[in-house]
Amino acid sequence: MIEWFQFVATRLPELWVRTGEHILLTGTSTLIAIAIGIPLGLAASRLPRLQGIITGGVGIVQTIPSLAMLAMLLALLNKIGTTPAIIALVLYALLPIVRNALAGLTGVPAPIKEAADGIGMTRNQRLWLVELPLATPVIITGIQTAAVVGVGIATLSAFIGAGGLGQFINRGIALSNHQLILLGAVPAALLALAVDASITSVQWGLRRRRSARRGNRLDGLIRTLALSAPLFILATGCLAVWKPDLLSAGTTSSGDNNAPVIRIGSKNFTEQLILGEIMAQLIEQNTEMQVVRKFDLGGTMICHSALRNGEIDLYAEYTGTALTTVLKREVISNPNEAYRIVSEAYAKQFDLTWLSPFGFNNTYAITLRETDAQRWGIKSISELKSRASELRAGWTSEFSERPDGYPGLREHYGFKFATVRDLDTALMYEALVQEEVDVICAFATDGRIAAYHLQPLEDDLQFFPPYFAAPIISAATLDKHPELEKILDLVAGKISSETMQRLNSQVDRDKRSPAEVAREFLQSNILPSIQ
Amino acid sequence: MISFCSVSKSFSNGGEWAVQDVSLEIQTGETLVLLGSSGSGKTTLLRLVNRLIKPTSGKILLDGTDVATQNPVQLRRRIGYVFQGIGLFPHYSVAANIEIVPRLLDWPKEKRQKRACELMELVGLPPAEYADRYPDELSGGQQQRVGVARALATDPEYLLMDEPFGALDAITRDSLQQELISLKQRLRKTIVFVTHDIGEALRLGDRIAVMHRGRLEQIGSQDELLNHPKTEFVRSLFEKSSMPNHP
């Protein structure tokens, strides 16, 4: 516990910024949802014919799983970051707001509405002077539900690079780092409680109107404070985003604001974070450029479309992935041939440039627990054939679908496993260790293979294509900053599969930060060669 | 003067008549009581006056002008209305409830406040004590006094009262009836008062119109109704009421 607090203390500056982003994501989307939802609720209460369509419509949105919603918006808008995140959050917030507005308005007692008509109110006067004030407590309860649920859903926005506290959770899952998961989850839970309390305080303030009307000045002041409680939270969010350095006590580099900016992306697993850091630190050390890290993006296609849309300038991709997932071509087993084909196709189709590979081949490795492999005397994939029908497989979702994944493997080796479960990368290793599954699709350079005593099997029938990692950069960025190629070439061929596995394991097993591991690697292997 | 000319109203198209072929006149300055059991059509008649509902056939004239040709909002602001079940706005204080119609008419704030104070004095609720209270902090009788004050706010010529004392206990009802009588003498309003209580009708009405199943049975003074009933229904109604121990 104390350790965790110490850990939090070291991450306070970033926690401040992420909390701010989280507040603004939730706050903005809730405000937009109020602006849309209350008129919708009003329309539904006035026009019984529309009522079914409106409540049905906002209800259906709610049934779409949040990740699917984010992925769909991503495809639709062709954009990562806050815009799709806020749209998704608005769509989820609509249901409670519309439902409660409708319930509140229809719940105004008929005799009171008739009295309003009878004394000569117009329809608008009746709405503003009678119906809305009487429906307000119910409407606010809807807003409260929307905002609190929104704080939770906003943690998923990190998948598409919108920041927020979810970024710690994603990274924590990617790095199997519980401290990091809690760094996101605990403040998110506290924030949800704070939001809930702030809106409860608004309700309290509204109820206090009577006594404040009669009461002394102190009463009025307390009431004003109670009514503005949500504003304090929003203001904190704005402050954090506006003054991100407030808690860093001047430790971060002040950074020349006019320096050209380069945005580096990464996918959401350890190796990608380390490669991202290596590239970022190399550029920081060798240029005046300001590096923005947009790490932890939720998958190959998200990185790829972000790079194509110019939302990031650079990230590390693997030849095999580019060939099969992005270009949707046949598997090629010759590494040089694969690299040549992807770099030509990327240049032609996407205006993206493949720089020199880092050196290692992070291919898939069908992997068992070491104890099983020894007991059964199995060293290669084809030896699994006789046992496959009794074994439970755990794959990443990508591996289950990709042609160079399970579908191809099944065909190439001619057997299949008893059951298959789709698991998150980090959970997949845990599941193998916990004996929830018996065989997984590990990554050859993954540090957890050594850390967890796992046994990768030899791909004796040469099914898996080569996955050599290399930086890919947009041609436009490279034109503007041609020196980047030389700088990134400093690590070309310098990271062998063994080195990469070691670096990965320093993060996964030793719980060190990717930034620190990258810095140490650069200091001991690359910097001496420059000087 | 309010005139009903052959007014009929049906809520279900061509089905049963809530009000059937009613013609009557309410003279300026008089209090006419519409007396009848529930379903007799008395409240329907009242609601037709300020266009809360429209007649199926026939006309209602207010000082000679068909109400159907008047803007309903303007019309309603000229007519005070005291509701069955009171109908105060629970989110407004007593003063704000009384000031609501002047507010809709954009009276200046001071004039509104002064008027509210006058009216609260008039209905026996000292403003210093009651102005900032809310309806749920008042007794039923006090709430109905506020309802009356609200209806009088703009000093309308006409006052429609829909069983205003129906839900009150006997003692409170008695004292409110007393006060209405004295108000009536002081203010000289044209009042249409709906009730199912024969005692109340006899006490308050200058004239009484007896309604039964949507039809007007008889309209006349106490004396005419008691001594010269035109229909069997009217006769039996007042016979029963004069029996001892009848509630």
Contacts between the chains, C-beta under 8 A, distances in Angstrom:
chain1	res1	chain2	res2	distance
A	111	B	83	6.7
A	111	B	84	7.7
A	111	B	85	5.0
A	111	B	86	7.9
A	111	B	87	5.2
A	112	B	87	6.1
A	112	B	89	6.5
A	112	B	90	7.4
A	114	B	52	7.1
A	114	B	83	7.1
A	114	B	87	6.8
A	115	B	81	7.8
A	115	B	83	5.2
A	115	B	87	3.0
A	115	B	88	7.5
A	115	B	89	7.3
A	116	B	89	7.6
A	117	B	52	6.3
A	117	B	76	7.3
A	118	B	50	6.6
A	118	B	52	6.1
A	118	B	76	6.3
A	118	B	81	4.4
A	118	B	83	6.5
A	118	B	87	7.3
A	119	B	76	6.4
A	119	B	77	7.3
A	119	B	81	6.1
A	119	B	100	6.5
A	119	B	101	5.4
A	119	B	104	7.7
A	119	B	150	7.2
A	119	B	151	7.9
A	120	B	72	7.9
A	120	B	73	5.1
A	120	B	74	7.3
A	120	B	75	7.4
A	120	B	76	3.4
A	120	B	77	3.7
A	120	B	101	6.5
A	120	B	104	6.4
A	121	B	73	7.4
A	121	B	104	6.4
A	122	B	73	5.3
A	125	B	104	6.3
A	129	B	89	7.8
A	129	B	100	7.6
A	130	B	89	6.0
A	130	B	91	8.0
A	133	B	91	4.8
A	134	B	90	7.1
A	134	B	91	5.9
A	210	B	93	7.6
A	210	B	132	7.7
A	210	B	134	5.9
A	213	B	93	7.1
A	213	B	132	5.8
A	214	B	132	5.2
